[in-house]
Protein backbone atom coordinates (compact mmCIF):
# COMPACT_ATOMS: atom_id res chain seq x y z
CA UNK A 1 0.00 0.00 0.00
CA UNK A 2 1.21 3.49 -0.91
CA UNK A 3 0.51 6.62 1.14
CA UNK A 4 0.21 10.35 0.47
CA UNK A 5 0.36 13.47 2.63
CA UNK A 6 -1.76 16.57 2.16
CA UNK A 7 -1.36 19.69 4.30
CA UNK A 8 -3.63 22.73 4.49
CA UNK A 9 -2.28 26.08 5.73
CA UNK A 10 -5.61 27.52 6.85
CA UNK A 11 -6.56 30.76 8.53
CA UNK A 12 -7.33 29.24 11.91
CA UNK A 13 -5.12 26.15 11.78
CA UNK A 14 -2.71 24.00 9.82
CA UNK A 15 -4.12 20.56 9.14
CA UNK A 16 -2.15 17.62 7.80
CA UNK A 17 -3.50 14.24 6.80
CA UNK A 18 -1.89 10.98 5.78
CA UNK A 19 -4.02 8.99 3.32
CA UNK A 20 -3.78 5.61 1.70
CA UNK A 21 -4.14 5.37 -2.07
CA UNK A 22 -7.87 4.63 -1.74
CA UNK A 23 -8.43 7.96 -0.02
CA UNK A 24 -8.87 6.66 3.53
CA UNK A 25 -7.62 9.09 6.18
CA UNK A 26 -5.11 7.14 8.25
CA UNK A 27 -3.94 9.93 10.55
CA UNK A 28 -4.75 13.61 11.12
CA UNK A 29 -2.91 16.38 12.95
CA UNK A 30 -3.89 19.96 13.64
CA UNK A 31 -1.99 22.98 14.93
CA UNK A 32 -3.66 26.30 15.69
CA UNK A 33 -2.60 29.32 13.66
CA UNK A 34 -1.31 32.46 15.31
CA UNK A 35 -2.84 35.56 13.71
CA UNK A 36 -1.34 38.86 14.83
CA UNK A 37 -3.88 41.71 14.79
CA UNK A 38 -2.72 45.35 14.71
CA UNK A 39 -4.63 48.53 15.51
CA UNK A 40 -3.90 49.76 11.98
CA UNK A 41 -6.05 47.04 10.41
CA UNK A 42 -3.13 44.69 9.92
CA UNK A 43 -3.50 40.93 10.23
CA UNK A 44 -0.29 38.98 9.68
CA UNK A 45 1.29 35.59 10.35
CA UNK A 46 4.89 34.57 10.83
CA UNK A 47 5.89 32.47 7.78
CA UNK A 48 8.37 30.49 9.88
CA UNK A 49 5.62 29.55 12.31
CA UNK A 50 3.62 28.35 9.31
CA UNK A 51 6.60 26.32 8.10
CA UNK A 52 7.04 24.85 11.57
CA UNK A 53 3.34 23.95 11.74
CA UNK A 54 3.65 21.86 8.56
CA UNK A 55 6.84 20.15 9.72
CA UNK A 56 5.39 19.31 13.13
CA UNK A 57 2.00 18.09 11.86
CA UNK A 58 3.66 15.92 9.20
CA UNK A 59 5.82 14.37 11.91
CA UNK A 60 2.73 13.77 14.03
CA UNK A 61 0.70 12.01 11.31
CA UNK A 62 3.63 9.80 10.36
CA UNK A 63 4.08 8.76 14.00
CA UNK A 64 0.32 8.28 14.56
CA UNK A 65 -0.16 6.24 11.40
CA UNK A 66 2.51 3.66 12.11
CA UNK A 67 3.13 3.27 8.38
CA UNK A 68 6.61 2.78 7.01
CA UNK A 69 7.97 6.20 5.97
CA UNK A 70 9.38 4.58 2.83
CA UNK A 71 5.80 3.90 1.66
CA UNK A 72 4.98 7.64 1.56
CA UNK A 73 5.13 8.60 -2.10
CA UNK A 74 4.68 12.39 -2.08
CA UNK A 75 3.38 15.47 -0.28
CA UNK A 76 1.43 18.51 -1.48
CA UNK A 77 0.22 21.64 0.29
CA UNK A 78 -2.70 23.98 -0.17
CA UNK A 79 -3.38 27.24 1.62
CA UNK A 80 -4.97 30.63 2.07
CA UNK A 81 -5.37 32.34 -1.27
CA UNK A 82 -5.97 36.11 -1.08
CA UNK A 83 -3.01 37.05 1.13
CA UNK A 84 0.59 37.33 0.02
CA UNK A 85 4.20 37.38 1.28
CA UNK A 86 7.62 38.38 -0.02
CA UNK A 87 10.64 36.11 -0.57
CA UNK A 88 14.25 37.30 -0.81
CA UNK A 89 16.96 36.09 -3.22
CA UNK A 90 18.02 33.25 -0.94
CA UNK A 91 14.46 31.94 -0.64
CA UNK A 92 13.91 33.24 2.89
CA UNK A 93 10.81 35.19 3.95
CA UNK A 94 11.30 38.91 3.36
CA UNK A 95 7.95 39.91 4.92
CA UNK A 96 5.34 38.47 7.26
CA UNK A 97 2.41 36.79 5.58
CA UNK A 98 0.02 39.66 4.79
CA UNK A 99 -3.30 37.91 5.49
CA UNK A 100 -6.46 38.11 3.42
CA UNK A 101 -8.00 39.62 6.58
CA UNK A 102 -5.53 42.53 6.51
CA UNK A 103 -7.25 45.74 5.28
CA UNK A 104 -4.25 48.13 5.22
CA UNK A 105 -4.18 47.99 1.44
CA UNK A 106 -7.72 49.40 1.08
CA UNK A 107 -6.57 52.73 -0.47
CA UNK A 108 -4.68 50.79 -3.15
CA UNK A 109 -7.76 48.73 -3.90
CA UNK A 110 -9.47 52.00 -4.78
CA UNK A 111 -6.45 53.13 -6.82
CA UNK A 112 -6.45 49.95 -8.89
CA UNK A 113 -10.16 50.29 -9.52
CA UNK A 114 -9.81 53.86 -10.68
CA UNK A 115 -6.97 53.15 -13.08
CA UNK A 116 -7.78 49.77 -14.61
CA UNK A 117 -10.68 47.92 -12.98
CA UNK A 118 -12.31 46.65 -16.16
CA UNK A 119 -9.01 45.49 -17.66
CA UNK A 120 -8.10 43.68 -14.44
CA UNK A 121 -11.45 41.87 -14.43
CA UNK A 122 -11.11 40.89 -18.10
CA UNK A 123 -7.57 39.58 -17.67
CA UNK A 124 -7.40 38.24 -14.09
CA UNK A 125 -11.02 37.26 -13.56
CA UNK A 126 -11.97 39.51 -10.63
CA UNK A 127 -12.08 43.10 -9.51
CA UNK A 128 -9.39 44.46 -7.18
CA UNK A 129 -10.16 43.69 -3.56
CA UNK A 130 -8.14 43.00 -0.41
CA UNK A 131 -5.92 40.70 -2.42
CA UNK A 132 -2.48 40.38 -4.00
CA UNK A 133 -2.44 43.43 -6.27
CA UNK A 134 -3.33 46.10 -3.69
CA UNK A 135 -1.13 44.37 -1.11
CA UNK A 136 1.85 44.45 -3.48
CA UNK A 137 1.26 48.16 -4.09
CA UNK A 138 1.04 48.72 -0.34
CA UNK A 139 4.47 47.15 0.16
CA UNK A 140 5.87 49.18 -2.74
CA UNK A 141 4.50 52.52 -1.58
CA UNK A 142 4.38 52.17 2.22
CA UNK A 143 7.44 49.97 2.84
CA UNK A 144 9.85 50.77 -0.02
CA UNK A 145 12.96 49.52 1.80
CA UNK A 146 11.34 46.15 2.44
CA UNK A 147 9.96 46.09 -1.11
CA UNK A 148 13.47 46.42 -2.53
CA UNK A 149 14.54 43.30 -0.62
CA UNK A 150 11.68 41.25 -2.06
CA UNK A 151 12.82 39.08 -4.94
CA UNK A 152 9.43 37.44 -5.52
CA UNK A 153 5.91 37.58 -4.15
CA UNK A 154 4.20 34.27 -3.39
CA UNK A 155 1.69 32.58 -1.07
CA UNK A 156 2.44 30.65 2.15
CA UNK A 157 1.77 27.11 0.93
CA UNK A 158 4.10 27.58 -2.05
CA UNK A 159 6.78 29.18 0.11
CA UNK A 160 6.68 26.37 2.66
CA UNK A 161 7.08 23.85 -0.18
CA UNK A 162 9.92 26.00 -1.50
CA UNK A 163 11.68 25.91 1.88
CA UNK A 164 11.23 22.15 2.27
CA UNK A 165 12.91 21.69 -1.12
CA UNK A 166 15.67 24.27 -0.54
CA UNK A 167 14.68 26.41 -3.53
CA UNK A 168 16.19 29.88 -3.96
CA UNK A 169 14.32 33.13 -4.71
CA UNK A 170 14.58 32.73 -8.47
CA UNK A 171 12.86 29.32 -8.15
CA UNK A 172 9.87 30.75 -6.26
CA UNK A 173 6.63 29.46 -7.78
CA UNK A 174 2.87 29.77 -7.61
CA UNK A 175 0.29 27.52 -9.25
CA UNK A 176 -2.40 28.81 -11.59
CA UNK A 177 -5.30 28.40 -9.12
CA UNK A 178 -4.11 31.57 -7.33
CA UNK A 179 -3.87 33.82 -10.40
CA UNK A 180 -7.27 35.49 -10.12
CA UNK A 181 -6.19 37.12 -6.85
CA UNK A 182 -3.08 38.68 -8.38
CA UNK A 183 -4.60 41.58 -10.39
CA UNK A 184 -1.54 41.14 -12.63
CA UNK A 185 -2.32 37.91 -14.50
CA UNK A 186 -3.82 36.79 -17.78
CA UNK A 187 -5.92 33.99 -16.35
CA UNK A 188 -6.94 32.08 -19.48
CA UNK A 189 -3.38 32.04 -20.83
CA UNK A 190 -1.89 31.19 -17.45
CA UNK A 191 0.74 33.93 -17.52
CA UNK A 192 1.60 37.32 -16.01
CA UNK A 193 0.21 40.39 -17.78
CA UNK A 194 2.84 42.95 -18.74
CA UNK A 195 0.31 45.67 -19.59
CA UNK A 196 -1.11 45.63 -16.07
CA UNK A 197 2.39 45.63 -14.61
CA UNK A 198 3.26 48.69 -16.67
CA UNK A 199 0.12 50.56 -15.61
CA UNK A 200 0.98 50.15 -11.92
CA UNK A 201 4.77 50.25 -12.34
CA UNK A 202 5.40 46.86 -10.79
CA UNK A 203 8.45 44.98 -12.01
CA UNK A 204 7.85 41.68 -13.81
CA UNK A 205 10.84 40.29 -11.91
CA UNK A 206 8.80 40.40 -8.68
CA UNK A 207 6.46 37.66 -9.88
CA UNK A 208 7.14 33.93 -9.45
CA UNK A 209 7.09 31.05 -11.91
CA UNK A 210 3.58 29.80 -12.72
CA UNK A 211 3.22 26.02 -12.50
CA UNK A 212 0.50 23.37 -12.78
CA UNK A 213 -0.91 22.13 -9.46
CA UNK A 214 0.34 18.59 -10.01
CA UNK A 215 3.87 19.57 -11.03
CA UNK A 216 6.69 18.13 -8.93
CA UNK A 217 8.56 21.26 -7.74
CA UNK A 218 11.34 19.57 -5.80
CA UNK A 219 12.29 16.98 -3.19
CA UNK A 220 12.41 17.17 0.60
CA UNK A 221 15.85 18.18 1.85
CA UNK A 222 17.56 15.98 4.42
CA UNK A 223 17.38 18.53 7.24
CA UNK A 224 13.59 18.78 6.93
CA UNK A 225 13.08 15.10 6.20
CA UNK A 226 14.71 14.18 9.50
CA UNK A 227 12.43 16.56 11.41
CA UNK A 228 9.33 15.27 9.61
CA UNK A 229 10.14 11.59 9.84
CA UNK A 230 9.93 10.95 6.10
CA UNK A 231 12.67 9.97 3.63
CA UNK A 232 14.91 12.66 2.18
CA UNK A 233 14.10 13.05 -1.49
CA UNK A 234 10.33 12.58 -1.07
CA UNK A 235 8.71 14.45 -4.00
CA UNK A 236 6.89 17.71 -3.27
CA UNK A 237 4.01 18.50 -5.64
CA UNK A 238 3.05 22.16 -6.21
CA UNK A 239 -0.46 21.92 -4.74
CA UNK A 240 -3.08 24.65 -5.07
CA UNK A 241 -5.24 27.18 -3.27
CA UNK A 242 -7.41 25.93 -0.42
CA UNK A 243 -10.68 26.55 -2.23
CA UNK A 244 -9.42 24.71 -5.32
CA UNK A 245 -8.28 21.85 -3.09
CA UNK A 246 -11.69 21.73 -1.41
CA UNK A 247 -13.41 21.54 -4.80
CA UNK A 248 -11.16 18.69 -5.90
CA UNK A 249 -11.48 16.81 -2.60
CA UNK A 250 -15.29 17.13 -2.62
CA UNK A 251 -15.65 15.86 -6.18
CA UNK A 252 -16.86 19.24 -7.45
CA UNK A 253 -15.27 18.70 -10.85
CA UNK A 254 -18.26 18.46 -13.19
CA UNK A 255 -20.22 21.26 -14.81
CA UNK A 256 -23.29 22.35 -12.87
CA UNK A 257 -22.33 21.37 -9.32
CA UNK A 258 -22.46 24.14 -6.71
CA UNK A 259 -20.24 24.20 -3.65
CA UNK A 260 -20.51 25.81 -0.21
CA UNK A 261 -17.48 25.95 2.06
CA UNK A 262 -19.09 26.87 5.35
CA UNK A 263 -15.89 27.71 7.19
CA UNK A 264 -14.03 30.77 8.45
CA UNK A 265 -14.67 32.49 5.15
CA UNK A 266 -18.07 31.48 3.80
CA UNK A 267 -17.37 30.61 0.15
CA UNK A 268 -19.90 29.81 -2.56
CA UNK A 269 -18.76 28.52 -5.95
CA UNK A 270 -19.95 26.60 -8.99
CA UNK A 271 -18.13 24.28 -11.39
CA UNK A 272 -18.26 25.52 -15.00
CA UNK A 273 -16.33 25.05 -18.24
CA UNK A 274 -16.38 28.59 -19.61
CA UNK A 275 -14.59 31.80 -18.58
CA UNK A 276 -17.03 34.72 -18.34
CA UNK A 277 -15.69 37.48 -16.07
CA UNK A 278 -18.20 39.54 -14.09
CA UNK A 279 -17.80 42.98 -15.67
CA UNK A 280 -21.23 44.26 -14.68
CA UNK A 281 -21.46 43.56 -10.94
CA UNK A 282 -17.72 43.18 -10.26
CA UNK A 283 -18.59 40.73 -7.52
CA UNK A 284 -17.87 37.23 -8.80
CA UNK A 285 -14.33 35.90 -8.86
CA UNK A 286 -13.57 33.59 -11.78
CA UNK A 287 -10.67 31.32 -10.73
CA UNK A 288 -9.19 28.46 -12.68
CA UNK A 289 -9.97 25.08 -11.18
CA UNK A 290 -7.34 22.40 -10.77
CA UNK A 291 -8.60 20.52 -13.84
CA UNK A 292 -7.61 22.19 -17.08
CA UNK A 293 -10.54 23.73 -18.96
CA UNK A 294 -12.61 24.20 -15.80
CA UNK A 295 -13.34 27.23 -13.66
CA UNK A 296 -15.22 27.80 -10.43
CA UNK A 297 -16.87 31.24 -10.35
CA UNK A 298 -17.16 32.13 -6.68
CA UNK A 299 -17.55 34.81 -4.08
CA UNK A 300 -16.99 34.76 -0.37
CA UNK A 301 -17.92 36.54 2.81
CA UNK A 302 -14.92 37.89 4.66
CA UNK A 303 -15.13 35.91 7.89
CA UNK A 304 -18.69 34.56 7.50
CA UNK A 305 -17.95 31.73 9.93
CA UNK A 306 -16.52 34.24 12.37
CA UNK A 307 -19.90 36.01 12.39
CA UNK A 308 -21.39 32.88 13.93
CA UNK A 309 -18.52 32.52 16.40
CA UNK A 310 -19.15 36.11 17.51
CA UNK A 311 -22.89 35.48 17.86
CA UNK A 312 -22.27 32.30 19.85
CA UNK A 313 -19.90 34.05 22.25
CA UNK A 314 -22.07 37.15 22.70
CA UNK A 315 -25.63 35.81 22.58
CA UNK A 316 -25.24 32.32 24.04
CA UNK A 317 -22.49 32.63 26.61
CA UNK A 318 -23.91 29.81 28.73
CA UNK A 319 -23.08 27.35 25.94
CA UNK A 320 -20.16 29.07 24.23
CA UNK A 321 -17.42 26.82 25.64
CA UNK A 322 -19.25 23.52 25.12
CA UNK A 323 -18.08 21.28 22.23
CA UNK A 324 -21.68 20.94 20.98
CA UNK A 325 -22.49 24.66 21.38
CA UNK A 326 -23.76 25.19 17.85
CA UNK A 327 -25.97 22.12 18.00
CA UNK A 328 -27.61 23.40 21.19
CA UNK A 329 -28.02 26.85 19.66
CA UNK A 330 -29.57 25.44 16.47
CA UNK A 331 -32.12 23.46 18.50
CA UNK A 332 -32.99 26.47 20.64
CA UNK A 333 -33.27 28.84 17.68
CA UNK A 334 -35.45 26.49 15.64
CA UNK A 335 -37.72 25.92 18.66
CA UNK A 336 -38.15 29.65 19.37
CA UNK A 337 -38.07 30.91 15.77
CA UNK A 338 -39.61 28.07 13.77
CA UNK A 339 -40.39 30.31 10.79
CA UNK A 340 -38.46 33.13 9.11
CA UNK A 341 -39.10 36.74 10.06
CA UNK A 342 -38.55 40.06 8.29
CA UNK A 343 -35.30 40.66 10.18
CA UNK A 344 -32.34 40.88 7.76
CA UNK A 345 -28.63 40.71 8.54
CA UNK A 346 -25.80 41.95 6.29
CA UNK A 347 -22.90 39.59 7.17
CA UNK A 348 -19.95 41.89 6.46
CA UNK A 349 -18.56 42.59 9.92
CA UNK A 350 -14.99 43.15 8.70
CA UNK A 351 -15.58 44.63 5.29
CA UNK A 352 -17.08 43.26 2.11
CA UNK A 353 -14.73 41.43 -0.24
CA UNK A 354 -17.04 40.62 -3.12
CA UNK A 355 -17.17 43.31 -4.38
CA UNK A 356 -14.30 44.99 -2.58
CA UNK A 357 -15.89 47.37 -0.08
CA UNK A 358 -13.46 47.34 2.87
CA UNK A 359 -15.39 49.95 4.84
CA UNK A 360 -18.63 47.95 4.89
CA UNK A 361 -19.75 46.66 8.30
CA UNK A 362 -22.47 44.39 9.65
CA UNK A 363 -26.10 45.57 9.77
CA UNK A 364 -29.36 44.28 11.25
CA UNK A 365 -32.32 45.72 9.34
CA UNK A 366 -35.98 45.40 10.34
CA UNK A 367 -35.03 45.06 14.00
CA UNK A 368 -37.89 45.52 16.51
CA UNK A 369 -38.86 44.92 20.16
CA UNK A 370 -40.32 41.61 19.08
CA UNK A 371 -36.89 40.16 18.33
CA UNK A 372 -34.87 38.05 20.73
CA UNK A 373 -31.36 36.66 20.54
CA UNK A 374 -32.72 33.64 18.70
CA UNK A 375 -34.11 35.88 15.95
CA UNK A 376 -30.73 37.58 15.64
CA UNK A 377 -28.93 34.26 15.32
CA UNK A 378 -31.34 32.95 12.69
CA UNK A 379 -30.98 36.23 10.78
CA UNK A 380 -27.20 35.71 10.66
CA UNK A 381 -27.70 32.22 9.20
CA UNK A 382 -30.14 33.66 6.66
CA UNK A 383 -27.91 36.66 5.88
CA UNK A 384 -25.07 34.43 4.74
CA UNK A 385 -27.53 32.43 2.63
CA UNK A 386 -29.00 35.61 1.09
CA UNK A 387 -25.50 36.73 0.16
CA UNK A 388 -25.05 33.36 -1.58
CA UNK A 389 -28.36 33.93 -3.39
CA UNK A 390 -27.01 37.25 -4.63
CA UNK A 391 -23.88 35.52 -5.96
CA UNK A 392 -25.98 32.82 -7.62
CA UNK A 393 -28.21 35.38 -9.35
CA UNK A 394 -25.14 36.94 -11.00
CA UNK A 395 -23.66 33.60 -12.07
CA UNK A 396 -26.97 32.59 -13.66
CA UNK A 397 -26.87 35.77 -15.73
CA UNK A 398 -23.30 35.07 -16.82
CA UNK A 399 -23.91 31.39 -17.62
CA UNK A 400 -27.63 30.96 -18.37
CA UNK A 401 -27.08 27.62 -20.11
CA UNK A 402 -26.01 25.84 -16.92
CA UNK A 403 -28.60 24.20 -14.65
CA UNK A 404 -27.32 23.82 -11.09
CA UNK A 405 -28.74 20.64 -9.57
CA UNK A 406 -27.20 20.51 -6.09
CA UNK A 407 -25.01 22.30 -3.59
CA UNK A 408 -22.34 20.22 -1.88
CA UNK A 409 -21.57 21.64 1.56
CA UNK A 410 -18.45 21.17 3.68
CA UNK A 411 -16.82 22.87 6.65
CA UNK A 412 -17.98 23.27 10.22
CA UNK A 413 -21.31 24.73 9.10
CA UNK A 414 -22.09 21.60 7.08
CA UNK A 415 -22.96 19.82 10.32
CA UNK A 416 -25.95 22.13 10.88
CA UNK A 417 -29.04 20.50 9.39
CA UNK A 418 -31.02 23.61 10.34
CA UNK A 419 -28.70 25.91 8.40
CA UNK A 420 -28.59 23.56 5.41
CA UNK A 421 -32.40 23.66 5.22
CA UNK A 422 -32.35 27.46 5.40
CA UNK A 423 -29.79 27.67 2.59
CA UNK A 424 -31.62 25.13 0.44
CA UNK A 425 -34.85 27.10 0.90
CA UNK A 426 -33.31 30.49 0.06
CA UNK A 427 -31.39 29.19 -2.99
CA UNK A 428 -34.12 26.70 -4.01
CA UNK A 429 -31.42 24.10 -4.62
CA UNK A 430 -31.00 20.87 -2.59
CA UNK A 431 -28.10 20.85 -0.13
CA UNK A 432 -25.99 17.69 0.03
CA UNK A 433 -23.82 16.46 2.91
CA UNK A 434 -20.84 14.25 2.07
CA UNK A 435 -19.17 11.29 3.78
CA UNK A 436 -15.80 12.96 4.16
CA UNK A 437 -14.74 15.87 6.35
CA UNK A 438 -11.17 16.78 5.47
CA UNK A 439 -11.62 17.84 1.87
CA UNK A 440 -8.76 20.27 1.34
CA UNK A 441 -6.04 17.95 2.58
CA UNK A 442 -7.53 15.09 0.55
CA UNK A 443 -7.51 17.38 -2.51
CA UNK A 444 -3.82 18.09 -1.87
CA UNK A 445 -3.12 14.38 -1.39
CA UNK A 446 -4.91 13.68 -4.69
CA UNK A 447 -2.59 16.14 -6.41
CA UNK A 448 0.41 14.54 -4.74
CA UNK A 449 -0.64 11.12 -6.04
CA UNK A 450 -1.41 12.35 -9.53
CA UNK A 451 1.83 14.30 -9.65
CA UNK A 452 3.94 11.17 -9.10
CA UNK A 453 1.84 8.95 -11.36
CA UNK A 454 -0.08 6.96 -8.73
CA UNK A 455 -3.42 8.04 -10.27
CA UNK A 456 -3.92 8.10 -14.02
CA UNK A 457 -7.20 10.08 -14.10
CA UNK A 458 -7.47 12.91 -11.58
CA UNK A 459 -11.11 13.74 -12.39
CA UNK A 460 -12.38 10.20 -12.02
CA UNK A 461 -10.40 9.66 -8.83
CA UNK A 462 -11.91 12.85 -7.39
CA UNK A 463 -15.49 11.87 -8.31
CA UNK A 464 -15.29 8.35 -6.92
CA UNK A 465 -13.54 9.26 -3.68
CA UNK A 466 -16.56 10.92 -2.06
CA UNK A 467 -20.17 9.83 -1.47
CA UNK A 468 -23.40 11.67 -0.70
CA UNK A 469 -24.90 10.80 2.70
CA UNK A 470 -27.82 13.22 3.20
CA UNK A 471 -29.81 15.69 1.09
CA UNK A 472 -31.73 18.69 2.47
CA UNK A 473 -34.52 19.89 0.20
CA UNK A 474 -36.07 23.38 0.07
CA UNK A 475 -39.05 23.90 2.39
CA UNK A 476 -41.66 25.51 0.16
CA UNK A 477 -43.24 27.63 2.92
CA UNK A 478 -39.84 29.05 3.84
CA UNK A 479 -38.86 29.50 0.19
CA UNK A 480 -41.98 31.51 -0.58
CA UNK A 481 -41.29 33.86 2.36
CA UNK A 482 -37.62 34.21 1.41
CA UNK A 483 -38.52 34.99 -2.21
CA UNK A 484 -40.37 38.07 -0.93
CA UNK A 485 -37.64 38.99 1.58
CA UNK A 486 -34.73 38.74 -0.85
CA UNK A 487 -35.46 42.07 -2.64
CA UNK A 488 -35.40 43.78 0.76
CA UNK A 489 -32.00 42.20 1.44
CA UNK A 490 -30.64 43.38 -1.92
CA UNK A 491 -32.02 46.89 -1.49
CA UNK A 492 -30.55 47.18 2.01
CA UNK A 493 -27.21 45.81 0.80
CA UNK A 494 -26.98 48.34 -2.04
CA UNK A 495 -28.03 51.36 0.00
CA UNK A 496 -25.87 50.55 3.03
CA UNK A 497 -22.88 50.11 0.74
CA UNK A 498 -23.32 53.73 -0.34
CA UNK A 499 -23.77 54.87 3.27
CA UNK A 500 -20.58 53.19 4.47
CA UNK A 501 -18.65 54.49 1.50
CA UNK A 502 -19.83 58.04 2.25
CA UNK A 503 -18.57 57.74 5.82
CA UNK A 504 -15.51 55.57 5.28
CA UNK A 505 -13.37 57.78 7.52
CA UNK A 506 -15.27 56.31 10.48
CA UNK A 507 -14.21 52.78 9.58
CA UNK A 508 -10.67 53.24 8.29
Order of alpha helices (4+ residues) and beta strands (2+ residues): beta-beta-beta-beta-beta-alpha-beta-beta-beta-alpha-alpha-alpha-beta-alpha-beta-beta-beta-alpha-beta-beta-alpha-beta-alpha-beta-beta-beta-beta-alpha-alpha-beta-beta-alpha-beta-alpha-beta-alpha-alpha-beta-alpha
